[in-house]
Amino acid sequence: MSSRILRPSTAFTLDPSGKEKKRKKDEGHLAFVRKLPCLITGRYGVDPCHIRYGDPLYNKSRTGKATKPDDCWVVPMIREKHDEQHSQNEHLFWKTQGIDPLAVARDLYAISGDEEAAQRIIAAARVRKRI
């Protein structure tokens, strides 16, 4: 006789409550990120690029293609790099860049509105990329 192990619907989620969360929007933060230089190239004229992959270190759930993550999980990227990032394995893309986009997104959200501090965060991430 065989038996089947039933897993609760929350078995592989970061949120054990089982409640579906609504996406947190922050138009002010998105407008702020649009003023910043690209995290990869340093050029201006960026889009806020949502980071979709999840990481328990940041208490960030993975989001699928049909949904966007909360607006706190964005980094500034020129359109070319933004498209490139979404056209391949996102985690591998960032590993190749040598940048932790979740750390940058977290730090940018914490100082949202302070362009000088944001410039320092982006510059530091780009310097670590070259090392």
Long-range contacts (C-beta under 8 A, 24 or more apart in sequence): 13-61, 14-54, 14-56, 14-59, 14-60, 14-61, 15-61, 23-67, 23-68, 23-69, 23-70, 23-71, 24-70, 24-71, 24-72, 25-70, 25-71, 26-70, 26-71, 26-72, 26-112, 27-71, 28-112, 28-113, 29-71, 29-72, 29-74, 29-109, 29-112, 30-71, 30-74, 32-112, 32-113, 32-115, 32-118, 33-74, 33-75, 33-76, 33-108, 34-76, 35-115, 36-76, 36-108, 36-115, 36-118, 36-119, 36-122, 37-76, 37-119, 37-122, 38-76, 38-77, 38-78, 38-81, 39-75, 39-76, 39-77, 39-99, 39-101, 39-104, 39-122, 39-125, 39-126, 40-77, 40-78, 40-81, 40-97, 40-99, 40-126, 40-129, 41-78, 41-81, 42-122, 42-126, 43-78, 45-78, 45-79, 46-76, 46-77, 46-78, 46-82, 47-76, 47-77, 47-78, 47-79, 47-82, 48-74, 48-75, 48-76, 49-74, 49-75, 49-76, 49-77, 49-81, 49-82, 49-85, 50-74, 51-75, 51-90, 51-101, 51-102, 51-105, 52-90, 53-90, 53-91, 55-102, 57-102, 58-102, 58-103, 58-106, 60-102, 72-105, 72-106, 72-109, 73-102, 73-105, 74-105, 74-108, 75-101, 75-104, 75-105, 75-108, 76-122, 97-129, 98-128, 98-129, 98-130, 98-131, 99-125, 99-126, 99-128, 99-129, 100-125
